[in-house]
Amino acid sequence: MAEQGTGFRLLPVTRVDDNARVPISRIEYLPPDYFQPLDIAQLFPSTAPLEVDLGCGDGSFLVAMALQHPERNYIGTERLFARARNTCRKAERSAATNLRLLRVESAYAVKHLLGPGTVSRIYILFPDPWPKRRHWPRRLIQPDFLKAAATALTPAGELCIKTDDADYFDFIMRNAADCDLFKPEPWKENVPPTDFERHYMAQGRKIHSVCLRRR
């Protein structure tokens, strides 16, 4: 599940001393400067369209997409250590070379680490709906986030969203309409289901999806 996106915390990683941070594995990328956009060319062995899975969870969707589309490069973001570790393990077992992980908040990655016009597609799959009204400010997909996502996307780039929460989906669509930076379209591409999607479908829940295309 994609996490909520307000605020930013760099979670501690394994340390060998007070000045060194060690990645979980070769899959995790530690930016040399968390206050500058990533140099995407440093992350991958070849240049390719970049797709980003925000809040990639256990990595099932991210790894499956990387294997299905070796002609694309993939970055997953996940702030929780256990989930990030599981993603790295799956990616290493798959031997995919077009996949990297950032262990940061999703909103921070979009606003500060993804440079303008560098991403062809962003996935937000089953983000935390924060159903109580007083918690709505914690939802990831807010007007300022949509503006940052539009900046990071290439012309006609896509922000692809799935949720089982009808109220949150309406909230997303209202915000997208208000910012006037995206054109809503049906999400037609057949992609692997996430673990959350399989669980919700087994319960008979309706899945709401949309592809917001950058104007």
Secondary structure in CASP SS format (residue, H / E / C, confidence):
PFRMAT SS
TARGET T0000
AUTHOR 0000-0000-0000
METHOD secondary structure of the structure
MODEL  1
M C 1.00
A C 1.00
E C 1.00
Q C 1.00
G C 1.00
T C 1.00
G C 1.00
F C 1.00
R C 1.00
L C 1.00
L C 1.00
P C 1.00
V C 1.00
T C 1.00
R C 1.00
V C 1.00
D E 1.00
D C 1.00
N C 1.00
A E 1.00
R C 1.00
V C 1.00
P C 1.00
I C 1.00
S C 1.00
R C 1.00
I C 1.00
E E 1.00
Y C 1.00
L C 1.00
P C 1.00
P C 1.00
D C 1.00
Y C 1.00
F C 1.00
Q C 1.00
P C 1.00
L C 1.00
D C 1.00
I H 1.00
A H 1.00
Q H 1.00
L C 1.00
F C 1.00
P C 1.00
S C 1.00
T C 1.00
A C 1.00
P C 1.00
L E 1.00
E E 1.00
V E 1.00
D E 1.00
L E 1.00
G C 1.00
C C 1.00
G C 1.00
D C 1.00
G C 1.00
S H 1.00
F H 1.00
L H 1.00
V H 1.00
A H 1.00
M H 1.00
A H 1.00
L H 1.00
Q H 1.00
H C 1.00
P C 1.00
E C 1.00
R C 1.00
N E 1.00
Y E 1.00
I E 1.00
G E 1.00
T E 1.00
E C 1.00
R C 1.00
L C 1.00
F H 1.00
A H 1.00
R H 1.00
A H 1.00
R H 1.00
N H 1.00
T H 1.00
C H 1.00
R H 1.00
K H 1.00
A H 1.00
E H 1.00
R H 1.00
S H 1.00
A C 1.00
A C 1.00
T C 1.00
N C 1.00
L E 1.00
R E 1.00
L E 1.00
L E 1.00
R C 1.00
V C 1.00
E C 1.00
S H 1.00
A H 1.00
Y H 1.00
A H 1.00
V H 1.00
K H 1.00
H H 1.00
L H 1.00
L C 1.00
G C 1.00
P C 1.00
G C 1.00
T C 1.00
V E 1.00
S E 1.00
R E 1.00
I E 1.00
Y E 1.00
I E 1.00
L E 1.00
F C 1.00
P C 1.00
D C 1.00
P C 1.00
W C 1.00
P C 1.00
K C 1.00
R H 1.00
R H 1.00
H H 1.00
W H 1.00
P H 1.00
R H 1.00
R C 1.00
L C 1.00
I C 1.00
Q C 1.00
P H 1.00
D H 1.00
F H 1.00
L H 1.00
K H 1.00
A H 1.00
A H 1.00
A H 1.00
T H 1.00
A H 1.00
L E 1.00
T E 1.00
P E 1.00
A E 1.00
G E 1.00
E E 1.00
L E 1.00
C E 1.00
I E 1.00
K E 1.00
T E 1.00
D C 1.00
D C 1.00
A H 1.00
D H 1.00
Y H 1.00
F H 1.00
D H 1.00
F H 1.00
I H 1.00
M H 1.00
R H 1.00
N H 1.00
A H 1.00
A H 1.00
D H 1.00
C H 1.00
D C 1.00
L C 1.00
F E 1.00
K E 1.00
P E 1.00
E E 1.00
P C 1.00
W C 1.00
K C 1.00
E C 1.00
N C 1.00
V C 1.00
P C 1.00
P C 1.00
T C 1.00
D H 1.00
F H 1.00
E H 1.00
R H 1.00
H H 1.00
Y H 1.00
M H 1.00
A H 1.00
Q C 1.00
G C 1.00
R C 1.00
K C 1.00
I C 1.00
H E 1.00
S E 1.00
V E 1.00
C E 1.00
L E 1.00
R E 1.00
R E 1.00
R C 1.00
END
